[in-house]
Amino acid sequence: MIGDVLTSSILFKALREKYPKAELHYLIYPHTLPVIENNPYIDRIITYKPEEDGKPLKFLNFLKLIRNENYEIVIDVYSKIATGIISKASGAPVRISYHKWYTSYLYTKTVKQRHKPTTNAGLAIENRMLLLKALEKAFPVELKPEIYLTEKEKAKAKNQLLKAGIDPKNSLFMIGVLGSSKEKTYPPEFMAVLLDEIAKNPQADFLFNYIPKQKKEVEVIYNLCTPETRERIHLNIYGKNLREFLALTAHCNALIGNEGGAINMAKALKIPTFAIFSPQINKDAWAIYEDRQNQSVHLKDFKPELFKEKKANPNLYQSFSPILIIPKLQRFLAELNSLKTS
């Protein structure tokens, strides 16, 4: 996924600083490429198309390609059976991944993941950096992901906002209105209440993060908002591709909404975030670098008794009323305003 690829890119900066003459390659799915475009620490990007999964001949040809690279070290962050096979087939004398009983034989070194974070970086960051400690203990515990936009990309997005008549003096919020799936999406009627709350600031403007095929879902939330809020939502301004979304987000005062890849991308752009975690997501893993500028809410923070069972009830979102979120959202907006004026 995009968030995983972005988060794992921290390994390249750490490796480059430790081994400045090393050649570093990154194996990813093609659709995740935009978040690591222009990354100065990556020498080469190798893409593997998901549609090739399950096609033995193409997979065997891909394994040959990897073996012909003569890698000395392979670090498997994805840690699935397929990537384990790729790691083994590479023939690299050093192959590192997370410890799992059913794939450990495919690697030369494995590390056990932590279950509680030791820093505000979060488990997603800390566990990735643990993989490097299998090489050498001197690697840092954490690093922040970064996204590299060009000046041309930022200028184009700024011009798009100005043409739309958005006052640059206003507070501009990118809203993550939809999650990666229906189950991971904060209920539309609840999201509309939060937008109405933010819109109490008469100088607030909104952009929605969506793609054209999601427009009907987005319009449901739009129509649930008050007329005053709808006047401030610029539905026709959106990123037509991931790089355009990133460039628009870079001009926002914050990204607010469903936790997911967009939240992680905003953090990598150094844009403040307020994330709403879906009940089935482990907040300890993905609450990355929480501080004054990056905050989040999870139903478990308010009603821990609902999480006694190991598997979260998919209907728990209905218990996550906006009333629970609004006080923390108000504090986040106040903090954002103080940072803006300081």
N, C-alpha and C positions, 0 to 999 in steps of 0.2 A: 504494500500500500504506500501511498505518497508520504504519509507521516512517518512510516518506518524508514523509507529511503532517505528522507531528509534527516531524521534523527541519527541514522547510522553514518551519515556523511562526516560526523565529528571525528570518526576514526582516522580519516585522511589527514586532517590537520595535525593530529597527534603523531601519526606515523611520519609525516613530512618533517616535523620538527626534530624527531628522533633520528630519522634516516633521510637526510636531505638529498641523497643521490639515488634513492630507491625509485623504481618505476611502479606506480600505483594504478591498478585497474579496478573498476567498479562494475559488477554484474547486476543489472536491474531489468525490470519490465519497461518497455518503451514509454508507456503512458506516464511514468514517474520522472522522466528525463528533465522536464522544465524546472523542478526544484533544485537540481544540482548543476544546471547550465551555468557556465562561466566560473565554476568552482576552481580556484587556482591550484588546489592541492591534488586534483585528480588528473592523471596523465591520459587515461583512456577509458571510455565507457563502452561496455559490451552489453548489448540488449538481447534479451531472450523473450520471444513472443509467447504469451500464455496459450494461444491456439495450437502451439506445437506440443503442449503437454498431451501425453497419451498417444503420440505418433512415434512409434519405436525407431523407425529409420531416421527421422529428423533429429530425434534425441541422440541417437548414436553418433550422427554426424557432428552434432553440437559438442558432444563429449570429446570427439577427436580434435575439434578446434581448440578446446580448453587444454587438452593434453599437449598439443603442439606449442603452446605458449611457454612451456617449461617453467612454471611458477615454482619459486622456492618456498613461498608461504601462502596458504589460503586461509582466510578467516571467514567462516560461515555464520553470519548474523541471523539469517532467516531460520536456520536450524530445523529444516523439514527433511523428510526422507529423500525427496528429489534433489535438494541442494547437498545433502550428505553424499549422494551418489556422485554428483558433479565434483565435490571436493575429493573424494577417493579417486575418481577417474583422472583428476588432474596430475596425479603422480607426485605432487608436491611433498617434499620430505617433512614439512611441518604443516599440519592441518588442525585448525583450532575451531571449536564451537562450544555450545552449551552442553552440559551433561544430561543425556537422556539414555536410559538403559537400552533402548531399541536402536540407537544410532551411534553409540559411543565407539563401536569397532571401526567406524568409517574415518575416525580422526586420530591424530597422534597425541593431542592434548584437549581436555575438556574442562570447563569451569562450571561450578554450581552457581546458579543465579541467586541473588539476594531476594528476600521477600519483604524487607522493610528498608526504606531509604535511609541513608546516613547524612545526606545533604538535601538542600532544597532543589537540587537538580532533578530528583525523582528517579524511580527505578529504571525507566526506559533508558535514561542516560547512563546511570551508574552501572547497570548490567552490561551495556555495550562496552564501556571502558574496561570492565573486568576481563573481557576477551584479550585486550592488549597486555594485561598483566601476566598472561600466560607466556608472552614473549619476554617481557622484562618488567620488573616490579616498579621501575621509576616513572611509569606513565601516570598522568594526573587521574584523580578520581572522577572528574567531570569536565566537560567542555560544552559550550553553547553552540547549537546549530546556527548556521548563517546562510542567507540567500543573497546572491550577487546579481542585482539588477544593473542594467546599463543606464547611463544618463539619458540616452535616447528613449528608452522605455519609460522612464519616469516623466520625461518632458511630454511625451505623447499622452500619458494618463492625465497629467495636470491640465493640458489643453482640452481634453475631453470634458473634464469637470467644469472648466471655465466656460466652455461653449454651452453647457447645460444650464448655466446661470447659477451654479452653486457658489455661494459667497465663501471665499477662502478663510474669512474671519470666523465663520460658524464652526461648530463642532460637527465633524463628519464621522459617522459610525458605519462600519461595515457589519452587517448582520448575518450571522450564520443561521439562516432560518430553518434549514433542513439538516438532518444528520445523514450519516452514510447509508442508513436504511430507515424504514418506517419505525422499527422498534427502537432506534437510537435517536428519534426525533422528538423533541419536546412538543407536547400537544399544541396544535395551532391556536386554540382558544386561549391557552396560557401564554404563548409567545406574544400574542396580540396585546395582552394586558401589560407585559413587560415593555413592549414598544411604546404603548401609551404612557407608561411611567417615564421612560426616557424623554419622550416628546414634551413633557412638562417644561423642559428647557426650550424656550422659544427660539433659540439659535441652534437647534439640533437638526441635522439633515441625515438621511439614511440611504445607504446602498444595500442591496440584497445580493448575497452570494448564491448564484444559481446558474444553471445552464438552460437553454431554451426548452428542452423537453420536460423540465420541471416547472414551467411557468404556471400551469394550472394549480399545482400544489402551493406555489408561492402566492398566487392570487387569492387563495382561500384565506391565508394569514392576512394579506393586505386588506381584504374586505371585512375582516373581523375588527380591524383597527377603527378608531374614531375618525371622522372626517378631517379633523385637525391634524392627526398623525399622518393620514394618507397624503395630505398636501406636502409633507416633508419627505416622503418616500419616492426615490427616483428609480422606478422599476426599469426604465429603458436604458439605464447605465449599468452595465455588467461586463465582466471579463469574458470575451468571446473565446479565449483560450486561457490556460493556466498562467502564462506569463503576463497577460493583460490583467487578470485578477490580482496578481502579485503587485503589479505597478499601481493599480488603483488603491489597493490596501495600504501601500507605502505612503499614501497621501491622507489616510484616515487618522483620526485621533484615537480610535480603539476598534477592536473587533469583538463583538458581543454575540453569543449564541451557542449553538450546539457544539460540544467538544468534538474534536476530530482533527483531520489534517489541516483545515483552514486555521485553526487556533495555533497549531504548531508552526505553520508558515508565518503567521503574523508575529509570533515571538521571534522567529529567525530574522524578521525585518525590523525588530526592535519596536514593534507597535504594541501598546498595552492591550491586554485581553481579559475578558470575563467569560468563563466557560461554564456551561451547564452540562454536567456529566449525566449520561443515561445510567439507570440503576445497575445494569449488568456490567458496567465497565469498572475496572479497578482503579480508583483515583490515585492510589499510591504509585502506580506505574506511570500514569500519564499526566499527573499534575506537575509538569516540568517548570522549574524555575519560578515558583510562586513567590511573589513579593508585593510591594505596594502597587506595582504596575500590572501584575498578572495574578488574577484571582479566579477562584472557581467555587462551584457549589455542587454538592452531591446529596441525594436524598438521605443517605446514610449519616450525613452530618447532623440531620435534624431528627430522623426517626430510625435509630440503629436497631430498634426492636423488630423492624420489618425484614431484617437481613439475617435472622437466626438460621434460616435454611441455607444450605450450600449454594443452591441454584436460585438466582433472583427471579421473582415472579415478573413476567413480561408486562403485567398490568400495573406495576408499581408506579409508573409515571403519573397515573391519575391521582396518586397521593402527594405528588410534588407540586403543591399549589403555589401560584405566584406570590401569595402572602408570605411564604417561607423565604423566598428569594429576594423580594424587594428591599428589605432593610440592608442586606449586604450589597445589593446592586446600587442603592443610594449612596452608601459609603464609598464604593468604587468610583462612582461618578464625581463625588465630592473630592476624592483624592486625585482623580484625573484633572479636575479643574484647578486644584492647588498646584499640581505639577506644571500645568500649562501656564499659570500666571507667575510662578516663582522664577 
